[in-house]
Each structure stands twice: as structure tokens, then as C-alpha cells.
Amino acid sequence: MGVSCVKCGKEGEPITDTLFMGKLEAEIKAKVCKGCWKQWEGMRVMVINEYQVNLGEESGRDLVKKQMKAFLNLGEAADTAKLQENYKPPQ
Ligand SMILES: [Zn+2]
């Protein structure tokens, strides 16, 4: 059975890997398809570089989580202008 994805708006392949996202894990797997999660994984690297996120800090992990929710349309708004400016889709 596919997952009705809130990011791409399509019925997509479900995520089967463990994401280590704690309590967000179930929500992500219920609402996001595998392809869109892969896209986020690429984006996450950019977020970490762009904002010079220190994942050893709570605030850094929070920022990444916020950007993830915004990217995946999980219902939290975040300022992604800086990223969209620099985002180049894979060729
Ligand atoms: Zn999707």
C-alpha cells in the first residue's frame, strides 16, 4: 500500500527505513513518500551547511527539525527563503 504524500501530493512508495526521528517517525512515515524523504536528505545537508548548524546542540537539532517540517509540508512554517535562493535541483 502506498502513502498519500503531503509533499508531492501523490500516492507514493512508503518509507521502510528507520529514520531515527523519535516521535516524528510515525507522522513522517504516514505522510511522506520515500522519494520526498530522499529529497529532504539532500536538503538536510544544505540546511546544515547554510545555517552552520551544530547538531551537538539542541538549538541546532531544532532548526533542522523546523526546516524539515517546512520542506515536507508537515504543518510548520519556517523561513526557507535563504535556502530557496540557493537551491539548485539536481540535474
Ligand atoms: Zn512525495
PDB file of the backbone (N, CA, C, O) and the ligand in Angstrom, with CONECT records:
HET     ZN  A 101       1
ATOM      1  N   MET A   1       0.846  -1.212   0.000  1.00  0.00           N
ATOM      2  CA  MET A   1       0.000   0.000   0.000  1.00  0.00           C
ATOM      3  C   MET A   1       0.867   1.242   0.000  1.00  0.00           C
ATOM      4  O   MET A   1       1.874   1.297   0.705  1.00  0.00           O
ATOM      5  N   GLY A   2       0.492   2.225  -0.771  1.00  0.00           N
ATOM      6  CA  GLY A   2       1.259   3.466  -0.864  1.00  0.00           C
ATOM      7  C   GLY A   2       0.891   4.453   0.228  1.00  0.00           C
ATOM      8  O   GLY A   2      -0.029   4.239   1.018  1.00  0.00           O
ATOM      9  N   VAL A   3       1.629   5.520   0.240  1.00  0.00           N
ATOM     10  CA  VAL A   3       1.364   6.565   1.213  1.00  0.00           C
ATOM     11  C   VAL A   3       0.936   7.821   0.449  1.00  0.00           C
ATOM     12  O   VAL A   3       1.539   8.183  -0.561  1.00  0.00           O
ATOM     13  N   SER A   4      -0.108   8.473   0.945  1.00  0.00           N
ATOM     14  CA  SER A   4      -0.581   9.695   0.324  1.00  0.00           C
ATOM     15  C   SER A   4       0.299  10.839   0.836  1.00  0.00           C
ATOM     16  O   SER A   4       0.188  11.265   1.986  1.00  0.00           O
ATOM     17  N   CYS A   5       1.165  11.316  -0.039  1.00  0.00           N
ATOM     18  CA  CYS A   5       2.258  12.185   0.390  1.00  0.00           C
ATOM     19  C   CYS A   5       1.838  13.659   0.426  1.00  0.00           C
ATOM     20  O   CYS A   5       1.276  14.171  -0.542  1.00  0.00           O
ATOM     21  N   VAL A   6       2.110  14.333   1.539  1.00  0.00           N
ATOM     22  CA  VAL A   6       1.748  15.751   1.659  1.00  0.00           C
ATOM     23  C   VAL A   6       2.761  16.657   0.963  1.00  0.00           C
ATOM     24  O   VAL A   6       2.499  17.843   0.762  1.00  0.00           O
ATOM     25  N   LYS A   7       3.896  16.111   0.602  1.00  0.00           N
ATOM     26  CA  LYS A   7       4.917  16.926  -0.062  1.00  0.00           C
ATOM     27  C   LYS A   7       4.650  17.015  -1.562  1.00  0.00           C
ATOM     28  O   LYS A   7       4.563  18.115  -2.108  1.00  0.00           O
ATOM     29  N   CYS A   8       4.519  15.878  -2.230  1.00  0.00           N
ATOM     30  CA  CYS A   8       4.349  15.897  -3.685  1.00  0.00           C
ATOM     31  C   CYS A   8       2.881  15.750  -4.082  1.00  0.00           C
ATOM     32  O   CYS A   8       2.531  15.921  -5.250  1.00  0.00           O
ATOM     33  N   GLY A   9       2.027  15.436  -3.113  1.00  0.00           N
ATOM     34  CA  GLY A   9       0.601  15.343  -3.399  1.00  0.00           C
ATOM     35  C   GLY A   9       0.214  14.092  -4.167  1.00  0.00           C
ATOM     36  O   GLY A   9      -0.881  14.005  -4.724  1.00  0.00           O
ATOM     37  N   LYS A  10       1.116  13.132  -4.194  1.00  0.00           N
ATOM     38  CA  LYS A  10       0.830  11.896  -4.926  1.00  0.00           C
ATOM     39  C   LYS A  10       0.819  10.707  -3.983  1.00  0.00           C
ATOM     40  O   LYS A  10       1.245  10.771  -2.830  1.00  0.00           O
ATOM     41  N   GLU A  11       0.307   9.617  -4.540  1.00  0.00           N
ATOM     42  CA  GLU A  11       0.392   8.355  -3.839  1.00  0.00           C
ATOM     43  C   GLU A  11       1.784   7.800  -4.119  1.00  0.00           C
ATOM     44  O   GLU A  11       2.136   7.519  -5.265  1.00  0.00           O
ATOM     45  N   GLY A  12       2.563   7.648  -3.065  1.00  0.00           N
ATOM     46  CA  GLY A  12       3.952   7.264  -3.295  1.00  0.00           C
ATOM     47  C   GLY A  12       4.353   6.025  -2.530  1.00  0.00           C
ATOM     48  O   GLY A  12       3.582   5.445  -1.764  1.00  0.00           O
ATOM     49  N   GLU A  13       5.587   5.647  -2.769  1.00  0.00           N
ATOM     50  CA  GLU A  13       6.154   4.475  -2.108  1.00  0.00           C
ATOM     51  C   GLU A  13       6.421   4.823  -0.636  1.00  0.00           C
ATOM     52  O   GLU A  13       6.988   5.876  -0.345  1.00  0.00           O
ATOM     53  N   PRO A  14       6.022   3.957   0.276  1.00  0.00           N
ATOM     54  CA  PRO A  14       6.242   4.279   1.686  1.00  0.00           C
ATOM     55  C   PRO A  14       7.722   4.160   2.084  1.00  0.00           C
ATOM     56  O   PRO A  14       8.493   3.432   1.461  1.00  0.00           O
ATOM     57  N   ILE A  15       8.086   4.882   3.119  1.00  0.00           N
ATOM     58  CA  ILE A  15       9.447   4.797   3.654  1.00  0.00           C
ATOM     59  C   ILE A  15       9.529   3.545   4.525  1.00  0.00           C
ATOM     60  O   ILE A  15       8.712   3.338   5.422  1.00  0.00           O
ATOM     61  N   THR A  16      10.519   2.728   4.243  1.00  0.00           N
ATOM     62  CA  THR A  16      10.640   1.499   5.034  1.00  0.00           C
ATOM     63  C   THR A  16      11.846   1.537   5.982  1.00  0.00           C
ATOM     64  O   THR A  16      11.916   0.770   6.941  1.00  0.00           O
ATOM     65  N   ASP A  17      12.792   2.443   5.698  1.00  0.00           N
ATOM     66  CA  ASP A  17      13.970   2.542   6.564  1.00  0.00           C
ATOM     67  C   ASP A  17      13.613   3.154   7.911  1.00  0.00           C
ATOM     68  O   ASP A  17      12.630   3.883   8.043  1.00  0.00           O
ATOM     69  N   THR A  18      14.428   2.843   8.898  1.00  0.00           N
ATOM     70  CA  THR A  18      14.285   3.523  10.181  1.00  0.00           C
ATOM     71  C   THR A  18      14.901   4.913  10.058  1.00  0.00           C
ATOM     72  O   THR A  18      16.020   5.060   9.567  1.00  0.00           O
ATOM     73  N   LEU A  19      14.176   5.917  10.500  1.00  0.00           N
ATOM     74  CA  LEU A  19      14.637   7.298  10.302  1.00  0.00           C
ATOM     75  C   LEU A  19      15.274   7.895  11.550  1.00  0.00           C
ATOM     76  O   LEU A  19      15.911   8.947  11.485  1.00  0.00           O
ATOM     77  N   PHE A  20      15.106   7.240  12.656  1.00  0.00           N
ATOM     78  CA  PHE A  20      15.626   7.758  13.932  1.00  0.00           C
ATOM     79  C   PHE A  20      15.099   9.163  14.214  1.00  0.00           C
ATOM     80  O   PHE A  20      15.843  10.041  14.650  1.00  0.00           O
ATOM     81  N   MET A  21      13.809   9.363  13.961  1.00  0.00           N
ATOM     82  CA  MET A  21      13.209  10.671  14.161  1.00  0.00           C
ATOM     83  C   MET A  21      12.352  10.735  15.427  1.00  0.00           C
ATOM     84  O   MET A  21      11.583  11.679  15.610  1.00  0.00           O
ATOM     85  N   GLY A  22      12.481   9.756  16.280  1.00  0.00           N
ATOM     86  CA  GLY A  22      11.757   9.779  17.550  1.00  0.00           C
ATOM     87  C   GLY A  22      10.260   9.794  17.347  1.00  0.00           C
ATOM     88  O   GLY A  22       9.721   8.978  16.599  1.00  0.00           O
ATOM     89  N   LYS A  23       9.583  10.720  18.009  1.00  0.00           N
ATOM     90  CA  LYS A  23       8.123  10.730  17.925  1.00  0.00           C
ATOM     91  C   LYS A  23       7.607  11.252  16.594  1.00  0.00           C
ATOM     92  O   LYS A  23       6.419  11.120  16.297  1.00  0.00           O
ATOM     93  N   LEU A  24       8.488  11.847  15.783  1.00  0.00           N
ATOM     94  CA  LEU A  24       8.065  12.307  14.459  1.00  0.00           C
ATOM     95  C   LEU A  24       8.051  11.175  13.434  1.00  0.00           C
ATOM     96  O   LEU A  24       7.457  11.293  12.362  1.00  0.00           O
ATOM     97  N   GLU A  25       8.707  10.095  13.779  1.00  0.00           N
ATOM     98  CA  GLU A  25       8.886   8.981  12.842  1.00  0.00           C
ATOM     99  C   GLU A  25       7.556   8.492  12.245  1.00  0.00           C
ATOM    100  O   GLU A  25       7.426   8.348  11.030  1.00  0.00           O
ATOM    101  N   ALA A  26       6.596   8.244  13.104  1.00  0.00           N
ATOM    102  CA  ALA A  26       5.308   7.721  12.637  1.00  0.00           C
ATOM    103  C   ALA A  26       4.605   8.727  11.731  1.00  0.00           C
ATOM    104  O   ALA A  26       4.030   8.360  10.707  1.00  0.00           O
ATOM    105  N   GLU A  27       4.659   9.997  12.121  1.00  0.00           N
ATOM    106  CA  GLU A  27       3.992  11.034  11.328  1.00  0.00           C
ATOM    107  C   GLU A  27       4.638  11.145   9.941  1.00  0.00           C
ATOM    108  O   GLU A  27       3.945  11.224   8.926  1.00  0.00           O
ATOM    109  N   ILE A  28       5.944  11.148   9.918  1.00  0.00           N
ATOM    110  CA  ILE A  28       6.659  11.253   8.640  1.00  0.00           C
ATOM    111  C   ILE A  28       6.305  10.072   7.744  1.00  0.00           C
ATOM    112  O   ILE A  28       6.004  10.242   6.562  1.00  0.00           O
ATOM    113  N   LYS A  29       6.345   8.884   8.317  1.00  0.00           N
ATOM    114  CA  LYS A  29       6.074   7.695   7.505  1.00  0.00           C
ATOM    115  C   LYS A  29       4.629   7.629   7.028  1.00  0.00           C
ATOM    116  O   LYS A  29       4.341   7.034   5.989  1.00  0.00           O
ATOM    117  N   ALA A  30       3.729   8.234   7.779  1.00  0.00           N
ATOM    118  CA  ALA A  30       2.323   8.225   7.382  1.00  0.00           C
ATOM    119  C   ALA A  30       2.023   9.261   6.307  1.00  0.00           C
ATOM    120  O   ALA A  30       1.058   9.119   5.557  1.00  0.00           O
ATOM    121  N   LYS A  31       2.856  10.314   6.228  1.00  0.00           N
ATOM    122  CA  LYS A  31       2.508  11.445   5.362  1.00  0.00           C
ATOM    123  C   LYS A  31       3.477  11.724   4.230  1.00  0.00           C
ATOM    124  O   LYS A  31       3.178  12.519   3.339  1.00  0.00           O
ATOM    125  N   VAL A  32       4.630  11.080   4.254  1.00  0.00           N
ATOM    126  CA  VAL A  32       5.661  11.425   3.274  1.00  0.00           C
ATOM    127  C   VAL A  32       6.113  10.174   2.522  1.00  0.00           C
ATOM    128  O   VAL A  32       6.315   9.116   3.117  1.00  0.00           O
ATOM    129  N   CYS A  33       6.268  10.313   1.212  1.00  0.00           N
ATOM    130  CA  CYS A  33       6.722   9.174   0.420  1.00  0.00           C
ATOM    131  C   CYS A  33       8.251   9.075   0.439  1.00  0.00           C
ATOM    132  O   CYS A  33       8.954  10.007   0.828  1.00  0.00           O
ATOM    133  N   LYS A  34       8.721   7.940   0.015  1.00  0.00           N
ATOM    134  CA  LYS A  34      10.151   7.657   0.042  1.00  0.00           C
ATOM    135  C   LYS A  34      10.964   8.652  -0.791  1.00  0.00           C
ATOM    136  O   LYS A  34      12.026   9.112  -0.372  1.00  0.00           O
ATOM    137  N   GLY A  35      10.444   8.971  -1.977  1.00  0.00           N
ATOM    138  CA  GLY A  35      11.144   9.894  -2.867  1.00  0.00           C
ATOM    139  C   GLY A  35      11.324  11.266  -2.245  1.00  0.00           C
ATOM    140  O   GLY A  35      12.389  11.873  -2.355  1.00  0.00           O
ATOM    141  N   CYS A  36      10.267  11.755  -1.583  1.00  0.00           N
ATOM    142  CA  CYS A  36      10.338  13.076  -0.971  1.00  0.00           C
ATOM    143  C   CYS A  36      11.267  13.047   0.242  1.00  0.00           C
ATOM    144  O   CYS A  36      11.952  14.030   0.525  1.00  0.00           O
ATOM    145  N   TRP A  37      11.290  11.943   0.945  1.00  0.00           N
ATOM    146  CA  TRP A  37      12.220  11.833   2.071  1.00  0.00           C
ATOM    147  C   TRP A  37      13.669  11.877   1.571  1.00  0.00           C
ATOM    148  O   TRP A  37      14.532  12.501   2.189  1.00  0.00           O
ATOM    149  N   LYS A  38      13.919  11.209   0.450  1.00  0.00           N
ATOM    150  CA  LYS A  38      15.263  11.246  -0.146  1.00  0.00           C
ATOM    151  C   LYS A  38      15.641  12.675  -0.508  1.00  0.00           C
ATOM    152  O   LYS A  38      16.778  13.100  -0.305  1.00  0.00           O
ATOM    153  N   GLN A  39      14.667  13.415  -1.050  1.00  0.00           N
ATOM    154  CA  GLN A  39      14.912  14.821  -1.374  1.00  0.00           C
ATOM    155  C   GLN A  39      15.296  15.608  -0.129  1.00  0.00           C
ATOM    156  O   GLN A  39      16.212  16.430  -0.153  1.00  0.00           O
ATOM    157  N   TRP A  40      14.578  15.340   0.961  1.00  0.00           N
ATOM    158  CA  TRP A  40      14.886  16.037   2.205  1.00  0.00           C
ATOM    159  C   TRP A  40      16.294  15.683   2.695  1.00  0.00           C
ATOM    160  O   TRP A  40      17.009  16.539   3.216  1.00  0.00           O
ATOM    161  N   GLU A  41      16.680  14.438   2.526  1.00  0.00           N
ATOM    162  CA  GLU A  41      18.017  14.045   2.982  1.00  0.00           C
ATOM    163  C   GLU A  41      19.093  14.872   2.285  1.00  0.00           C
ATOM    164  O   GLU A  41      20.098  15.239   2.893  1.00  0.00           O
ATOM    165  N   GLY A  42      18.868  15.166   0.986  1.00  0.00           N
ATOM    166  CA  GLY A  42      19.801  16.035   0.275  1.00  0.00           C
ATOM    167  C   GLY A  42      19.731  17.456   0.803  1.00  0.00           C
ATOM    168  O   GLY A  42      20.746  18.129   0.982  1.00  0.00           O
ATOM    169  N   MET A  43      18.497  17.894   1.046  1.00  0.00           N
ATOM    170  CA  MET A  43      18.256  19.251   1.540  1.00  0.00           C
ATOM    171  C   MET A  43      18.857  19.453   2.924  1.00  0.00           C
ATOM    172  O   MET A  43      19.358  20.528   3.252  1.00  0.00           O
ATOM    173  N   ARG A  44      18.796  18.414   3.713  1.00  0.00           N
ATOM    174  CA  ARG A  44      19.283  18.497   5.093  1.00  0.00           C
ATOM    175  C   ARG A  44      20.776  18.890   5.131  1.00  0.00           C
ATOM    176  O   ARG A  44      21.217  19.665   5.980  1.00  0.00           O
ATOM    177  N   VAL A  45      21.513  18.335   4.195  1.00  0.00           N
ATOM    178  CA  VAL A  45      22.937  18.672   4.106  1.00  0.00           C
ATOM    179  C   VAL A  45      23.100  20.164   3.844  1.00  0.00           C
ATOM    180  O   VAL A  45      23.952  20.827   4.436  1.00  0.00           O
ATOM    181  N   MET A  46      22.255  20.684   2.933  1.00  0.00           N
ATOM    182  CA  MET A  46      22.311  22.114   2.629  1.00  0.00           C
ATOM    183  C   MET A  46      21.939  22.963   3.823  1.00  0.00           C
ATOM    184  O   MET A  46      22.574  23.981   4.096  1.00  0.00           O
ATOM    185  N   VAL A  47      20.900  22.539   4.539  1.00  0.00           N
ATOM    186  CA  VAL A  47      20.456  23.289   5.726  1.00  0.00           C
ATOM    187  C   VAL A  47      21.598  23.372   6.735  1.00  0.00           C
ATOM    188  O   VAL A  47      21.889  24.433   7.287  1.00  0.00           O
ATOM    189  N   ILE A  48      22.228  22.239   6.956  1.00  0.00           N
ATOM    190  CA  ILE A  48      23.300  22.177   7.953  1.00  0.00           C
ATOM    191  C   ILE A  48      24.473  23.072   7.540  1.00  0.00           C
ATOM    192  O   ILE A  48      25.062  23.759   8.375  1.00  0.00           O
ATOM    193  N   ASN A  49      24.802  23.057   6.265  1.00  0.00           N
ATOM    194  CA  ASN A  49      25.890  23.919   5.783  1.00  0.00           C
ATOM    195  C   ASN A  49      25.509  25.391   5.812  1.00  0.00           C
ATOM    196  O   ASN A  49      26.260  26.241   6.290  1.00  0.00           O
ATOM    197  N   GLU A  50      24.322  25.668   5.287  1.00  0.00           N
ATOM    198  CA  GLU A  50      23.872  27.047   5.131  1.00  0.00           C
ATOM    199  C   GLU A  50      23.755  27.763   6.470  1.00  0.00           C
ATOM    200  O   GLU A  50      24.158  28.919   6.601  1.00  0.00           O
ATOM    201  N   TYR A  51      23.209  27.080   7.450  1.00  0.00           N
ATOM    202  CA  TYR A  51      22.996  27.700   8.757  1.00  0.00           C
ATOM    203  C   TYR A  51      24.122  27.351   9.731  1.00  0.00           C
ATOM    204  O   TYR A  51      24.064  27.710  10.907  1.00  0.00           O
ATOM    205  N   GLN A  52      25.128  26.662   9.244  1.00  0.00           N
ATOM    206  CA  GLN A  52      26.240  26.217  10.082  1.00  0.00           C
ATOM    207  C   GLN A  52      25.729  25.599  11.386  1.00  0.00           C
ATOM    208  O   GLN A  52      26.118  25.978  12.491  1.00  0.00           O
ATOM    209  N   VAL A  53      24.847  24.640  11.196  1.00  0.00           N
ATOM    210  CA  VAL A  53      24.178  24.002  12.318  1.00  0.00           C
ATOM    211  C   VAL A  53      25.133  23.094  13.086  1.00  0.00           C
ATOM    212  O   VAL A  53      25.848  22.274  12.509  1.00  0.00           O
ATOM    213  N   ASN A  54      25.119  23.265  14.383  1.00  0.00           N
ATOM    214  CA  ASN A  54      25.848  22.346  15.253  1.00  0.00           C
ATOM    215  C   ASN A  54      24.866  21.316  15.802  1.00  0.00           C
ATOM    216  O   ASN A  54      24.070  21.615  16.692  1.00  0.00           O
ATOM    217  N   LEU A  55      24.932  20.098  15.261  1.00  0.00           N
ATOM    218  CA  LEU A  55      23.958  19.070  15.661  1.00  0.00           C
ATOM    219  C   LEU A  55      24.206  18.567  17.082  1.00  0.00           C
ATOM    220  O   LEU A  55      23.404  17.812  17.632  1.00  0.00           O
ATOM    221  N   GLY A  56      25.304  18.987  17.659  1.00  0.00           N
ATOM    222  CA  GLY A  56      25.562  18.651  19.052  1.00  0.00           C
ATOM    223  C   GLY A  56      24.749  19.511  20.013  1.00  0.00           C
ATOM    224  O   GLY A  56      24.690  19.252  21.215  1.00  0.00           O
ATOM    225  N   GLU A  57      24.119  20.550  19.444  1.00  0.00           N
ATOM    226  CA  GLU A  57      23.315  21.455  20.275  1.00  0.00           C
ATOM    227  C   GLU A  57      21.835  21.270  20.003  1.00  0.00           C
ATOM    228  O   GLU A  57      21.404  21.050  18.871  1.00  0.00           O
ATOM    229  N   GLU A  58      21.076  21.367  21.079  1.00  0.00           N
ATOM    230  CA  GLU A  58      19.618  21.269  20.995  1.00  0.00           C
ATOM    231  C   GLU A  58      19.066  22.270  19.966  1.00  0.00           C
ATOM    232  O   GLU A  58      18.208  21.912  19.158  1.00  0.00           O
ATOM    233  N   SER A  59      19.547  23.502  19.991  1.00  0.00           N
ATOM    234  CA  SER A  59      19.030  24.548  19.095  1.00  0.00           C
ATOM    235  C   SER A  59      19.313  24.174  17.629  1.00  0.00           C
ATOM    236  O   SER A  59      18.506  24.456  16.743  1.00  0.00           O
ATOM    237  N   GLY A  60      20.445  23.551  17.394  1.00  0.00           N
ATOM    238  CA  GLY A  60      20.787  23.134  16.039  1.00  0.00           C
ATOM    239  C   GLY A  60      19.854  22.043  15.547  1.00  0.00           C
ATOM    240  O   GLY A  60      19.374  22.077  14.414  1.00  0.00           O
ATOM    241  N   ARG A  61      19.607  21.083  16.412  1.00  0.00           N
ATOM    242  CA  ARG A  61      18.711  19.983  16.024  1.00  0.00           C
ATOM    243  C   ARG A  61      17.292  20.507  15.803  1.00  0.00           C
ATOM    244  O   ARG A  61      16.574  20.026  14.928  1.00  0.00           O
ATOM    245  N   ASP A  62      16.897  21.496  16.604  1.00  0.00           N
ATOM    246  CA  ASP A  62      15.575  22.108  16.472  1.00  0.00           C
ATOM    247  C   ASP A  62      15.414  22.807  15.128  1.00  0.00           C
ATOM    248  O   ASP A  62      14.387  22.696  14.459  1.00  0.00           O
ATOM    249  N   LEU A  63      16.457  23.524  14.760  1.00  0.00           N
ATOM    250  CA  LEU A  63      16.415  24.246  13.494  1.00  0.00           C
ATOM    251  C   LEU A  63      16.243  23.276  12.322  1.00  0.00           C
ATOM    252  O   LEU A  63      15.443  23.514  11.417  1.00  0.00           O
ATOM    253  N   VAL A  64      16.991  22.201  12.354  1.00  0.00           N
ATOM    254  CA  VAL A  64      16.896  21.209  11.281  1.00  0.00           C
ATOM    255  C   VAL A  64      15.490  20.605  11.245  1.00  0.00           C
ATOM    256  O   VAL A  64      14.917  20.398  10.176  1.00  0.00           O
ATOM    257  N   LYS A  65      14.952  20.329  12.422  1.00  0.00           N
ATOM    258  CA  LYS A  65      13.606  19.756  12.517  1.00  0.00           C
ATOM    259  C   LYS A  65      12.564  20.711  11.932  1.00  0.00           C
ATOM    260  O   LYS A  65      11.653  20.282  11.223  1.00  0.00           O
ATOM    261  N   LYS A  66      12.697  21.997  12.229  1.00  0.00           N
ATOM    262  CA  LYS A  66      11.770  23.004  11.697  1.00  0.00           C
ATOM    263  C   LYS A  66      11.851  23.066  10.177  1.00  0.00           C
ATOM    264  O   LYS A  66      10.830  23.103   9.491  1.00  0.00           O
ATOM    265  N   GLN A  67      13.067  23.077   9.666  1.00  0.00           N
ATOM    266  CA  GLN A  67      13.246  23.136   8.214  1.00  0.00           C
ATOM    267  C   GLN A  67      12.678  21.886   7.555  1.00  0.00           C
ATOM    268  O   GLN A  67      12.106  21.948   6.467  1.00  0.00           O
ATOM    269  N   MET A  68      12.841  20.768   8.220  1.00  0.00           N
ATOM    270  CA  MET A  68      12.326  19.514   7.690  1.00  0.00           C
ATOM    271  C   MET A  68      10.802  19.568   7.593  1.00  0.00           C
ATOM    272  O   MET A  68      10.223  19.189   6.576  1.00  0.00           O
ATOM    273  N   LYS A  69      10.165  20.041   8.655  1.00  0.00           N
ATOM    274  CA  LYS A  69       8.698  20.115   8.645  1.00  0.00           C
ATOM    275  C   LYS A  69       8.205  21.055   7.562  1.00  0.00           C
ATOM    276  O   LYS A  69       7.204  20.782   6.900  1.00  0.00           O
ATOM    277  N   ALA A  70       8.905  22.155   7.384  1.00  0.00           N
ATOM    278  CA  ALA A  70       8.515  23.114   6.342  1.00  0.00           C
ATOM    279  C   ALA A  70       8.698  22.488   4.963  1.00  0.00           C
ATOM    280  O   ALA A  70       7.829  22.599   4.099  1.00  0.00           O
ATOM    281  N   PHE A  71       9.822  21.841   4.771  1.00  0.00           N
ATOM    282  CA  PHE A  71      10.126  21.231   3.474  1.00  0.00           C
ATOM    283  C   PHE A  71       9.121  20.151   3.118  1.00  0.00           C
ATOM    284  O   PHE A  71       8.691  20.048   1.969  1.00  0.00           O
ATOM    285  N   LEU A  72       8.752  19.356   4.090  1.00  0.00           N
ATOM    286  CA  LEU A  72       7.864  18.223   3.838  1.00  0.00           C
ATOM    287  C   LEU A  72       6.384  18.573   3.995  1.00  0.00           C
ATOM    288  O   LEU A  72       5.525  17.695   3.918  1.00  0.00           O
ATOM    289  N   ASN A  73       6.090  19.851   4.215  1.00  0.00           N
ATOM    290  CA  ASN A  73       4.698  20.291   4.414  1.00  0.00           C
ATOM    291  C   ASN A  73       4.040  19.609   5.608  1.00  0.00           C
ATOM    292  O   ASN A  73       2.876  19.213   5.549  1.00  0.00           O
ATOM    293  N   LEU A  74       4.792  19.481   6.675  1.00  0.00           N
ATOM    294  CA  LEU A  74       4.233  18.842   7.862  1.00  0.00           C
ATOM    295  C   LEU A  74       3.611  19.858   8.811  1.00  0.00           C
ATOM    296  O   LEU A  74       3.488  19.619  10.012  1.00  0.00           O
ATOM    297  N   GLY A  75       3.230  20.973   8.254  1.00  0.00           N
ATOM    298  CA  GLY A  75       2.406  21.900   9.033  1.00  0.00           C
ATOM    299  C   GLY A  75       3.133  22.870   9.929  1.00  0.00           C
ATOM    300  O   GLY A  75       2.539  23.416  10.859  1.00  0.00           O
ATOM    301  N   GLU A  76       4.406  23.098   9.670  1.00  0.00           N
ATOM    302  CA  GLU A  76       5.079  24.132  10.438  1.00  0.00           C
ATOM    303  C   GLU A  76       5.778  25.078   9.470  1.00  0.00           C
ATOM    304  O   GLU A  76       6.552  24.654   8.612  1.00  0.00           O
ATOM    305  N   ALA A  77       5.495  26.349   9.623  1.00  0.00           N
ATOM    306  CA  ALA A  77       6.113  27.316   8.727  1.00  0.00           C
ATOM    307  C   ALA A  77       7.513  27.649   9.219  1.00  0.00           C
ATOM    308  O   ALA A  77       7.752  27.778  10.420  1.00  0.00           O
ATOM    309  N   ALA A  78       8.411  27.782   8.293  1.00  0.00           N
ATOM    310  CA  ALA A  78       9.758  28.201   8.650  1.00  0.00           C
ATOM    311  C   ALA A  78      10.278  29.070   7.532  1.00  0.00           C
ATOM    312  O   ALA A  78       9.828  28.974   6.390  1.00  0.00           O
ATOM    313  N   ASP A  79      11.217  29.907   7.865  1.00  0.00           N
ATOM    314  CA  ASP A  79      11.795  30.792   6.875  1.00  0.00           C
ATOM    315  C   ASP A  79      12.771  30.008   6.006  1.00  0.00           C
ATOM    316  O   ASP A  79      13.891  29.708   6.418  1.00  0.00           O
ATOM    317  N   THR A  80      12.326  29.685   4.803  1.00  0.00           N
ATOM    318  CA  THR A  80      13.172  28.891   3.920  1.00  0.00           C
ATOM    319  C   THR A  80      13.696  29.733   2.760  1.00  0.00           C
ATOM    320  O   THR A  80      14.298  29.208   1.824  1.00  0.00           O
ATOM    321  N   ALA A  81      13.461  31.045   2.831  1.00  0.00           N
ATOM    322  CA  ALA A  81      13.832  31.931   1.717  1.00  0.00           C
ATOM    323  C   ALA A  81      15.303  31.780   1.360  1.00  0.00           C
ATOM    324  O   ALA A  81      15.673  31.694   0.189  1.00  0.00           O
ATOM    325  N   LYS A  82      16.120  31.751   2.384  1.00  0.00           N
ATOM    326  CA  LYS A  82      17.560  31.652   2.192  1.00  0.00           C
ATOM    327  C   LYS A  82      17.933  30.386   1.413  1.00  0.00           C
ATOM    328  O   LYS A  82      18.829  30.391   0.569  1.00  0.00           O
ATOM    329  N   LEU A  83      17.222  29.312   1.724  1.00  0.00           N
ATOM    330  CA  LEU A  83      17.522  28.051   1.050  1.00  0.00           C
ATOM    331  C   LEU A  83      17.008  28.047  -0.374  1.00  0.00           C
ATOM    332  O   LEU A  83      17.688  27.584  -1.289  1.00  0.00           O
ATOM    333  N   GLN A  84      15.794  28.567  -0.559  1.00  0.00           N
ATOM    334  CA  GLN A  84      15.208  28.546  -1.896  1.00  0.00           C
ATOM    335  C   GLN A  84      16.048  29.351  -2.871  1.00  0.00           C
ATOM    336  O   GLN A  84      16.172  29.000  -4.044  1.00  0.00           O
ATOM    337  N   GLU A  85      16.628  30.444  -2.366  1.00  0.00           N
ATOM    338  CA  GLU A  85      17.531  31.247  -3.176  1.00  0.00           C
ATOM    339  C   GLU A  85      18.676  30.404  -3.732  1.00  0.00           C
ATOM    340  O   GLU A  85      19.064  30.539  -4.893  1.00  0.00           O
ATOM    341  N   ASN A  86      19.195  29.552  -2.892  1.00  0.00           N
ATOM    342  CA  ASN A  86      20.400  28.819  -3.233  1.00  0.00           C
ATOM    343  C   ASN A  86      20.139  27.419  -3.747  1.00  0.00           C
ATOM    344  O   ASN A  86      21.054  26.723  -4.188  1.00  0.00           O
ATOM    345  N   TYR A  87      18.869  27.009  -3.686  1.00  0.00           N
ATOM    346  CA  TYR A  87      18.570  25.622  -4.027  1.00  0.00           C
ATOM    347  C   TYR A  87      18.681  25.393  -5.518  1.00  0.00           C
ATOM    348  O   TYR A  87      18.028  26.070  -6.313  1.00  0.00           O
ATOM    349  N   LYS A  88      19.496  24.452  -5.886  1.00  0.00           N
ATOM    350  CA  LYS A  88      19.571  24.062  -7.289  1.00  0.00           C
ATOM    351  C   LYS A  88      19.132  22.614  -7.410  1.00  0.00           C
ATOM    352  O   LYS A  88      19.795  21.718  -6.888  1.00  0.00           O
ATOM    353  N   PRO A  89      18.030  22.381  -8.089  1.00  0.00           N
ATOM    354  CA  PRO A  89      17.551  20.999  -8.212  1.00  0.00           C
ATOM    355  C   PRO A  89      18.598  20.133  -8.923  1.00  0.00           C
ATOM    356  O   PRO A  89      19.314  20.612  -9.802  1.00  0.00           O
ATOM    357  N   PRO A  90      18.678  18.891  -8.546  1.00  0.00           N
ATOM    358  CA  PRO A  90      19.646  18.005  -9.204  1.00  0.00           C
ATOM    359  C   PRO A  90      19.373  17.900 -10.684  1.00  0.00           C
ATOM    360  O   PRO A  90      18.215  17.816 -11.091  1.00  0.00           O
ATOM    361  N   GLN A  91      20.397  17.903 -11.490  1.00  0.00           N
ATOM    362  CA  GLN A  91      20.227  17.884 -12.971  1.00  0.00           C
ATOM    363  C   GLN A  91      19.946  16.472 -13.445  1.00  0.00           C
ATOM    364  O   GLN A  91      19.774  16.246 -14.643  1.00  0.00           O
TER     365      GLN A  91
HETATM  366 ZN    ZN A 101       6.132  12.564  -2.026  1.00  0.00          ZN2+
END
